Amino acid sequence: MKSRLLLFIKYYIYWVVFFQLQKILFVLAQYKLMGDISVVDCLQVIWHAFPLDLSVASYITALFGLLIIGSIWYNGRWLLYICHTITAILLAISVCVFVGDNGTFTVWGYHWDKSLFTFLQSPKEVVACAEWYVWILGGIAMGGLFAICWIVYLKLIRLDKLSVIHSVVARSWQTGAWVLITALLFLPIRGSVTVSTMNTGRVYFSTNQILNLAAINPIFNLIESLSENTFDVEKYTYMPSTDAWALTNKLLPENRWNTSDTQDIFTTSRPNVVLVILESFSANATHAVPNLMRLANEGIYFANAYSSSYRTDRGIVAVMSAFPGQPTSSLMTVPAKSMHLPQIGKSLTEAGYTLHFYYGGDEDFTNMRSYLIDGGFKNRVSDKDFSVQERWSKWGAPDHILFDKATREIVHRYNHQHKEHYFDVILTLSSHEPFDVPTTDKFGNLYLNSIAYTDSCLGAFVDSLKQSKQWENTIVVLSSDHGYPYPSGITSDNSLRYRIPMAIIGGAVRPTQEITRLCSQIDLIPTVLFEMGLDVSRYAFSKNILDTTLTEFAFYAFNDGFALLTTNDTVIIDAKPNILLKGNNENLDRQAHAFVQCIMEQIDNL
């Protein structure tokens, strides 16, 4: 048992060290892109890279664990040959990815992903992309690195030295023990025992993007891009690109931000901004959220607003980057794409704001951490900032604990630090299934009970802000991340599923009004930024809600489908067979197809 365990550990460490070597080689190869970095920065790259490296090493070592189990029962050179063959193949693939990824990164600026295989479909162009000597040097580098690593492997791993166990009892209990030991690799493979699974965003740690990219394991990045995300531009290409953009520009004229037909809704151009993103709040359930409606009546309430998609990762991007959801993909889960999006954090950082983000759950879920870091959020609160006793719900710390912490910190800043402008984001979580909240269900409906609970937390939070010294210089932007199928029976394509509450309140907001214009959550932040006099030109798919000269419309995407709503008609399309589920307006149908095509083309160009 001891000799097998030692060999198992050596094999695991061998792969971890191999992956760590890649980080060093990457930093050395990309030194021109790295800029002015310190030794400490390099050490942080290695340290923060461990989760992904451990995960990939665990996948490989799990195969070795099966061979260890085989050695308990059989002793033959075939076991050694199988081990050598598997290791050689995996090592060769890894070396090719490491060297090739390093070679292309300088030009591409991102790690290999599944777009590589599209590129490889044109081998002549692949060969022509580099001089002949570059290919030779690359081949030498691959061969040399493989040879060195292979020699080290042969010195360390001697599976043929293990002896067969002859006792049936000993064989049986050791087999059971090794099944358990191998199964333990599931923990580093998954990355946690919470709802968050391992993803490339786990290694993000710096506002210097190149350091984050250096920490990514390129093998994991390639596999992740193959297995989890689909940005299929061809699937959503319905017409010539020029036609698609011409139709989209009818909804979103290029000069739409130059109009004077708007309102001066803020008393100052640089208010403190608080953005509260409410998990799963539906406009169909406003009877359960009296505090939200009370606050909305004190400011500007958008009574005809729609979410852009159906999940939090898409909703956050729709709110904070004003980028529409997609039918089969999530931009947040692909840092190589999401890093190029505009974002309110970036806009306000450029305007001199200090940023804070508050969330009671795991910030690594769906690569959210990488998205936030890209947006300039150096100060972030997540589940790890709460005690174990405070993280008693499935998703982390419940909303009253989250709001209590946010209240203490924000009010303290407002009362004691007056020379800075602040942008705070609070993302709630308690109104997510399984709706485990610390209040008695008085509605006979767990969903309604959960949003009522979060609503009480929101009311207490805003009431505390009103008592601060900076309330008259503060706006609070309220939006759901996505809707919810309430009442029950609403299908995923139904427009009622996407109706959400949305409002702008605060001491710096004037006047009180209800706006019934058809709009979307992707319009909210650009409207706020425009009213602050900031540049909104990068927010390509949004409009100023307050501009009455613009066409009223809302777009949303559901699983492999999309819809376009106007004041006169609605079309809902199932994209997989490309059939019309609702509506008979051919012009609007074509406009909806054009809009989703432009979204996918924009993503392709990120």
C-alpha positions in Angstrom: 0.0 0.0 0.0 2.8 2.4 1.0 4.7 1.9 -2.3 1.6 2.4 -4.4 0.6 5.5 -2.5 4.1 7.0 -2.9 4.0 6.3 -6.6 0.5 7.8 -6.9 1.6 11.0 -5.2 4.8 11.2 -7.3 2.7 10.9 -10.5 0.3 13.6 -9.3 3.1 16.0 -8.3 4.8 15.3 -11.6 1.9 16.7 -13.6 1.3 19.7 -11.2 5.0 20.7 -11.6 4.8 20.2 -15.3 1.8 22.6 -15.5 3.6 25.1 -13.2 6.6 25.0 -15.6 4.2 26.2 -18.3 3.5 29.3 -16.3 7.2 30.1 -16.1 7.7 29.5 -19.8 4.7 31.6 -20.6 5.9 34.6 -18.6 9.4 34.3 -20.2 7.9 34.0 -23.7 5.5 36.9 -23.3 7.9 39.2 -21.4 7.2 42.0 -23.9 3.5 41.9 -23.2 4.0 41.6 -19.5 5.3 45.1 -19.1 6.6 46.3 -15.8 5.9 43.3 -13.5 7.8 42.2 -10.4 9.0 38.9 -9.0 6.1 39.0 -6.6 3.7 39.3 -9.6 5.3 36.2 -11.1 5.0 34.3 -7.9 1.3 35.3 -7.6 0.7 33.9 -11.1 2.1 30.6 -10.0 0.2 30.6 -6.7 -3.2 31.6 -8.2 -2.7 29.1 -11.1 -2.8 26.1 -8.7 -6.6 25.5 -8.8 -6.7 24.9 -12.6 -3.4 23.0 -12.6 -4.6 20.7 -9.7 -7.8 20.1 -11.6 -6.2 19.0 -14.9 -3.5 17.0 -13.0 -6.4 15.2 -11.1 -8.1 14.2 -14.4 -4.9 12.6 -15.6 -4.0 11.0 -12.2 -7.4 9.4 -12.1 -6.4 7.3 -15.0 -3.2 6.4 -13.2 -5.3 5.4 -10.2 -7.1 2.8 -12.3 -3.7 1.3 -13.3 -2.7 1.2 -9.6 -5.8 -0.8 -9.0 -4.9 -3.1 -11.9 -1.4 -3.7 -10.4 -3.0 -5.1 -7.2 -4.4 -8.0 -9.2 -2.0 -8.5 -12.1 1.7 -8.1 -12.6 2.7 -7.8 -16.2 4.7 -5.5 -18.5 1.4 -4.7 -20.3 0.5 -2.5 -17.4 3.7 -0.6 -17.8 3.2 -0.3 -21.5 -0.4 1.1 -21.0 1.0 3.6 -18.4 3.7 4.7 -20.8 1.4 5.0 -23.7 -1.2 7.0 -21.9 1.4 9.3 -20.4 3.2 9.8 -23.6 0.0 10.7 -25.5 -1.1 13.2 -22.8 2.4 14.6 -22.5 2.7 15.1 -26.2 -0.7 16.8 -26.4 0.2 19.0 -23.5 3.6 20.0 -24.9 2.0 20.8 -28.3 -0.7 23.0 -26.6 1.8 24.8 -24.4 4.3 25.6 -27.1 1.7 26.4 -29.8 -0.4 28.5 -27.4 2.7 30.4 -26.4 3.6 31.0 -30.1 0.1 32.3 -31.0 -0.6 34.3 -27.9 1.7 37.2 -28.8 -0.4 37.8 -31.9 -3.9 36.6 -30.8 -3.9 37.9 -27.3 -5.8 35.0 -25.9 -5.3 31.3 -25.2 -6.3 28.6 -27.6 -10.0 27.8 -27.7 -12.3 25.9 -29.9 -11.9 28.5 -32.7 -8.5 26.9 -33.2 -10.2 23.9 -34.9 -12.0 26.2 -37.3 -8.6 27.7 -38.1 -7.1 24.2 -38.7 -9.7 23.5 -41.4 -7.5 25.6 -43.7 -4.1 23.9 -43.3 -2.5 26.0 -46.1 -3.4 29.2 -44.3 -2.1 27.7 -41.1 1.3 26.9 -42.6 1.4 30.3 -44.2 0.8 32.2 -41.0 4.4 31.9 -39.9 7.9 31.7 -41.5 9.4 28.3 -42.1 12.0 28.8 -39.4 9.3 29.5 -36.8 7.8 26.1 -37.5 11.2 24.5 -37.2 12.0 26.3 -33.9 8.5 25.4 -32.6 9.1 21.7 -33.5 12.5 21.8 -31.8 11.0 23.4 -28.7 8.2 20.8 -28.6 10.7 17.9 -29.1 13.1 19.2 -26.5 10.5 19.9 -23.8 8.9 16.5 -24.4 12.2 14.7 -24.2 13.2 16.4 -20.9 9.8 15.7 -19.3 9.8 12.1 -20.6 13.2 11.3 -19.1 12.1 12.7 -15.8 8.9 10.6 -15.9 10.9 7.4 -16.6 13.1 8.1 -13.6 10.2 8.8 -11.3 7.4 6.4 -12.3 8.2 2.6 -12.2 4.8 0.9 -12.2 6.6 -2.4 -13.0 8.3 -2.4 -9.6 5.0 -3.0 -7.8 4.4 -6.5 -6.6 1.1 -8.4 -6.9 -0.8 -9.0 -3.7 -1.6 -12.7 -3.4 -4.1 -12.6 -0.5 -7.7 -12.3 -1.8 -8.7 -10.4 1.4 -5.8 -8.0 1.0 -6.6 -7.5 -2.6 -10.2 -6.7 -1.9 -9.6 -4.2 0.9 -6.8 -2.5 -1.0 -8.9 -2.3 -4.1 -11.7 -0.6 -2.1 -9.2 1.8 -0.6 -7.8 2.8 -4.0 -11.2 3.3 -5.4 -11.8 5.8 -2.6 -8.4 7.5 -3.0 -8.9 7.9 -6.7 -12.5 9.2 -6.1 -11.0 11.9 -3.8 -9.5 13.5 -7.0 -13.1 14.6 -7.7 -12.6 17.5 -5.2 -9.7 19.2 -7.1 -11.4 18.3 -10.4 -14.6 20.1 -9.4 -12.8 22.8 -7.4 -15.2 23.0 -4.5 -18.1 21.3 -2.7 -20.4 24.3 -3.3 -22.5 25.1 -6.3 -19.5 26.6 -8.1 -17.5 24.3 -10.4 -14.0 24.8 -11.7 -13.6 27.4 -14.4 -10.9 29.6 -15.8 -12.2 32.6 -13.8 -11.0 30.9 -10.6 -7.5 32.0 -11.2 -8.2 35.7 -11.8 -6.5 37.8 -9.2 -5.2 41.0 -10.8 -6.4 44.1 -12.6 -3.5 43.5 -14.9 -5.2 41.2 -17.5 -2.0 39.7 -18.8 -1.2 38.3 -15.3 -4.7 36.6 -15.2 -4.1 35.1 -18.6 -0.7 33.9 -17.5 -2.3 32.0 -14.6 -4.8 30.1 -16.9 -4.0 26.5 -17.7 -4.2 26.4 -21.5 -5.3 22.7 -21.5 -8.2 23.5 -19.2 -9.1 26.6 -21.2 -9.2 24.6 -24.5 -11.4 21.9 -23.0 -13.7 24.5 -21.3 -14.3 26.3 -24.6 -15.1 23.0 -26.3 -17.5 21.8 -23.7 -19.4 24.7 -22.3 -19.9 27.6 -24.7 -21.3 28.0 -28.2 -21.0 31.2 -30.2 -22.2 29.8 -33.5 -22.2 32.7 -35.8 -23.1 30.6 -38.8 -26.2 29.2 -37.1 -27.5 32.7 -36.6 -26.6 34.1 -39.9 -29.9 34.7 -41.8 -29.0 37.4 -44.3 -26.0 39.4 -45.6 -24.3 41.3 -42.7 -25.0 44.7 -44.3 -28.7 43.9 -44.4 -28.8 42.7 -40.8 -27.1 45.9 -39.5 -29.3 48.1 -41.7 -32.4 46.5 -40.1 -30.9 46.8 -36.6 -30.0 50.4 -37.2 -33.7 51.1 -37.8 -34.2 50.2 -34.1 -31.0 51.8 -33.0 -30.1 54.7 -35.2 -26.4 55.5 -35.1 -27.1 59.1 -34.0 -29.5 58.1 -31.2 -27.2 59.5 -28.5 -26.9 62.9 -30.2 -30.6 63.9 -29.7 -31.6 66.6 -27.2 -35.0 64.9 -26.6 -34.3 63.6 -23.1 -34.7 64.7 -19.5 -32.4 66.1 -16.9 -33.2 63.6 -14.1 -30.2 64.1 -11.8 -29.5 67.1 -9.6 -25.7 66.5 -10.1 -23.6 65.1 -12.9 -21.5 63.0 -10.5 -23.8 61.3 -7.9 -22.7 58.3 -5.9 -24.3 55.3 -7.6 -25.6 52.2 -6.0 -26.7 49.4 -8.3 -28.9 46.6 -6.7 -29.4 43.6 -8.9 -32.3 41.5 -7.5 -32.3 37.8 -8.1 -35.3 36.5 -10.0 -37.6 39.5 -9.3 -40.6 39.4 -11.6 -42.9 42.4 -12.5 -45.8 39.9 -12.2 -45.2 39.6 -8.5 -45.0 43.2 -7.4 -47.7 42.6 -4.8 -45.1 40.6 -2.8 -42.5 43.4 -2.8 -44.1 46.5 -1.2 -40.8 48.1 -0.3 -39.6 48.0 -3.9 -42.8 49.6 -5.1 -42.8 52.2 -2.3 -39.2 53.2 -3.3 -40.1 53.1 -7.1 -42.9 55.6 -6.4 -40.3 57.9 -4.9 -38.2 58.0 -8.1 -38.5 56.9 -11.7 -40.2 53.6 -12.2 -40.0 51.8 -15.6 -43.3 50.0 -15.7 -42.8 48.2 -19.1 -39.3 46.7 -18.8 -38.0 43.3 -19.8 -35.0 41.2 -19.0 -32.7 40.2 -21.8 -32.3 36.5 -20.8 -33.1 33.9 -18.2 -30.0 33.3 -16.0 -28.0 35.4 -13.6 -24.7 35.2 -15.6 -26.5 36.6 -18.6 -28.5 39.1 -16.6 -25.5 40.6 -15.0 -23.9 41.2 -18.4 -27.2 42.6 -19.7 -27.4 45.1 -16.8 -23.7 46.0 -16.3 -22.5 45.8 -19.9 -25.8 46.5 -21.6 -25.1 43.5 -23.8 -28.1 41.3 -24.9 -28.4 37.7 -23.9 -27.8 35.0 -26.5 -29.9 31.8 -27.2 -27.2 29.2 -26.5 -24.3 30.9 -24.8 -23.1 33.0 -21.9 -20.5 35.7 -22.4 -19.6 35.8 -18.7 -18.3 32.3 -18.8 -15.7 33.1 -21.5 -13.3 35.6 -20.1 -11.5 35.9 -23.4 -14.7 37.5 -24.8 -16.2 39.2 -21.7 -13.0 41.2 -21.1 -13.6 43.2 -24.3 -17.2 44.2 -23.3 -18.0 47.7 -22.2 -19.0 47.8 -18.6 -20.4 50.4 -16.2 -17.5 49.7 -13.8 -15.0 50.7 -16.6 -17.0 53.8 -17.4 -17.2 55.0 -13.8 -13.6 54.1 -13.1 -12.6 56.4 -15.9 -14.8 59.1 -14.3 -12.9 58.8 -11.0 -15.2 56.5 -9.1 -14.2 54.0 -6.5 -15.9 50.6 -7.0 -17.2 48.0 -4.6 -19.1 44.8 -5.2 -21.2 42.8 -2.7 -22.4 39.3 -3.1 -23.1 36.6 -0.5 -22.3 33.7 -2.8 -19.3 32.3 -4.7 -17.9 34.9 -7.0 -16.3 32.1 -9.1 -19.6 30.8 -10.2 -19.9 31.1 -14.0 -16.6 33.0 -14.1 -18.1 36.1 -12.4 -14.8 37.0 -10.7 -13.0 37.5 -14.0 -15.8 39.6 -15.3 -15.8 41.8 -12.2 -12.0 42.2 -12.2 -12.1 43.2 -15.9 -14.7 45.8 -14.9 -12.4 47.4 -12.3 -13.8 45.9 -9.1 -10.8 45.6 -6.9 -13.0 45.7 -3.7 -15.2 42.6 -3.8 -17.2 40.9 -1.0 -18.3 37.3 -1.5 -19.0 34.2 0.5 -15.5 33.8 1.8 -15.9 37.2 3.6 -18.6 35.8 5.8 -18.3 33.3 8.7 -19.3 29.7 8.3 -22.3 30.4 10.5 -23.4 33.3 8.3 -23.2 31.2 5.1 -26.0 28.9 6.1 -28.1 28.9 2.9 -27.2 26.8 -0.1 -25.9 29.7 -2.1 -24.0 31.4 0.7 -24.8 34.3 3.1 -28.6 35.2 2.9 -29.6 38.6 1.9 -30.2 40.2 5.3 -26.6 39.4 6.2 -25.3 40.7 2.9 -27.3 43.9 3.1 -26.2 44.4 6.7 -22.6 44.3 5.7 -23.1 46.5 2.6 -25.1 49.0 4.8 -22.3 49.3 7.4 -19.6 49.9 4.8 -21.5 52.2 2.4 -23.1 54.3 5.1 -19.7 54.6 6.9 -18.1 55.8 3.6 -20.9 58.3 3.0 -20.6 59.7 6.4 -16.9 59.9 6.8 -15.4 60.2 3.3 -16.7 63.0 1.1 -14.0 63.6 -1.4 -14.6 60.5 -3.5 -17.4 59.3 -5.8 -18.5 55.8 -5.1 -20.1 53.0 -7.2 -21.4 50.1 -5.2 -23.1 47.0 -6.7 -25.1 44.6 -4.6 -26.2 41.2 -6.1 -28.8 39.4 -4.1 -29.2 35.6 -4.0 -31.9 34.5 -1.5 -34.7 34.5 -4.1 -33.1 31.7 -6.0 -34.2 28.1 -5.7 -34.5 26.5 -3.3 -35.8 29.8 -1.7 -34.4 29.0 1.7 -35.0 32.2 3.6 -35.4 32.8 7.4 -39.0 33.9 7.2 -42.3 32.1 7.5 -44.1 31.5 4.2 -47.2 33.7 4.4 -48.0 33.5 0.7 -48.3 29.7 0.3 -45.6 30.1 -2.4 -41.9 29.7 -1.7 -40.9 32.0 -4.5 -43.2 34.9 -3.3 -41.9 34.4 0.2 -38.3 34.6 -0.9 -38.7 37.8 -2.9 -40.8 39.3 0.0 -37.8 38.5 2.3 -35.3 40.2 0.0 -37.7 43.1 -0.5 -37.6 43.7 3.3 -33.8 43.7 3.2 -33.8 46.1 0.3 -36.2 48.5 2.1 -34.1 48.5 5.3 -31.0 49.1 3.3 -32.3 52.1 1.3 -33.9 53.6 4.5 -30.5 53.5 6.1 -28.9 55.2 3.1 -31.5 58.0 3.4 -30.1 58.8 6.9 -26.6 59.2 5.6 -25.0 62.5 4.8 -24.6 61.7 1.1 -28.2 60.7 0.3 -28.9 63.9 -1.6 -25.9 63.1 -3.8 -26.9 59.5 -4.4 -28.8 57.5 -6.9 -29.9 53.9 -6.4 -30.5 51.9 -9.6 -32.7 48.8 -9.1 -33.1 46.0 -11.6 -33.8 42.3 -11.6 -31.2 40.1 -13.2 -34.0 38.1 -15.0 -37.6 37.3 -14.6 -39.3 34.2 -13.2 -42.1 31.9 -14.3 -44.7 33.4 -12.0 -47.6 32.7 -12.1 -46.8 29.0 -12.6 -47.3 27.6 -16.0 -45.5 30.3 -18.0 -43.2 28.7 -20.6 -39.6 29.7 -21.1 -40.5 31.5 -24.4 -43.5 33.5 -23.0 -42.9 37.2 -22.8 -44.5 37.3 -19.3 -41.4 35.3 -18.1 -39.2 38.3 -18.9 -41.1 41.2 -17.3 -39.0 42.7 -14.5 -39.2 45.7 -12.1 -36.7 48.4 -12.9 -36.3 51.9 -11.2 -33.9 54.7 -10.4 -34.4 56.3 -7.0 -32.4 58.5 -4.6 -31.9 61.9 -3.2 -30.2 63.1 -6.5 -33.2 61.9 -8.7 -35.8 64.3 -10.1 -38.7 64.2 -10.8 -40.9 61.4 -9.5 -42.5 59.6 -12.5 -43.7 56.4 -14.0 -42.4 55.6 -17.5 -44.5 53.2 -19.5 -42.2 53.1 -22.6 -41.3 49.6 -23.7 -37.6 49.1 -22.7 -35.1 46.5 -21.6 -32.5 46.1 -18.8 -29.8 46.6 -21.5 -31.1 50.2 -21.8 -30.9 51.1 -18.1 -27.2 51.7 -17.4 -26.5 53.6 -20.7 -29.4 55.8 -19.9 -27.9 56.5 -16.4 -24.5 57.2 -17.9 -25.9 59.4 -20.6 -27.7 61.5 -18.0 -24.4 61.8 -16.1 -22.7 63.2 -19.3 -20.5 60.2 -19.8 -19.6 58.4 -23.1 -22.0 55.7 -24.0 -20.9 55.1 -27.6 -19.5 51.6 -26.9 -22.9 50.3 -25.7 -23.9 49.1 -29.2 -27.3 47.6 -28.5 -28.9 50.0 -26.0 -31.0 53.2 -26.2 -31.9 56.1 -24.0 -35.2 55.1 -22.4 -36.1 58.7 -21.9 -35.8 59.6 -25.6 -39.4 59.7 -26.9 -38.2 59.9 -30.6 -36.7 56.4 -30.6 -38.6 53.2 -31.4 -39.8 51.4 -28.3 -38.7 47.7 -28.3 -37.3 45.0 -26.1 -35.3 41.8 -27.1 -34.9 38.7 -25.1 -33.2 35.3 -25.6 -34.4 32.0 -24.2 -32.8 28.6 -24.6 -32.2 28.3 -28.4 -34.7 31.0 -29.2 -35.3 34.7 -29.1 -38.1 37.3 -29.3 -38.6 40.9 -30.3 -41.3 43.1 -28.8 -42.6 46.4 -30.0 -45.6 48.5 -29.0 -47.6 47.0 -31.9 -46.5 43.4 -32.2 -44.4 40.6 -30.8 -42.5 37.8 -32.6 -41.1 34.8 -30.8 -38.8 32.4 -32.7 -37.5 29.0 -31.9 -34.0 29.1 -33.4 -33.2 25.4 -33.6 -35.7 24.7 -36.3 -36.1 28.4 -37.0 -39.8 28.5 -36.7 -42.1 31.3 -35.6 -43.8 30.5 -32.3 -45.8 33.7 -32.0 -46.6 36.6 -34.3 -47.3 37.0 -38.1 -45.5 40.3 -38.8 -43.0 39.4 -41.5 -41.1 42.7 -41.2 -40.7 42.3 -37.4 -39.8 38.6 -37.9 -36.9 39.6 -40.2 -35.9 42.4 -37.9 -35.7 40.0 -35.0 -33.4 37.6 -37.0 -31.3 40.6 -38.0 -30.9 41.7 -34.4 -29.7 38.3 -33.1 -27.4 38.0 -36.1 -25.8 41.3 -35.2 -25.4 40.2 -31.6 -23.5 37.1 -32.6 -21.4 39.0 -35.2 -20.5 41.4 -32.4 -19.4 38.6 -30.1 -17.4 37.0 -32.9 -15.5 40.3 -33.2 -14.8 40.6 -29.5 
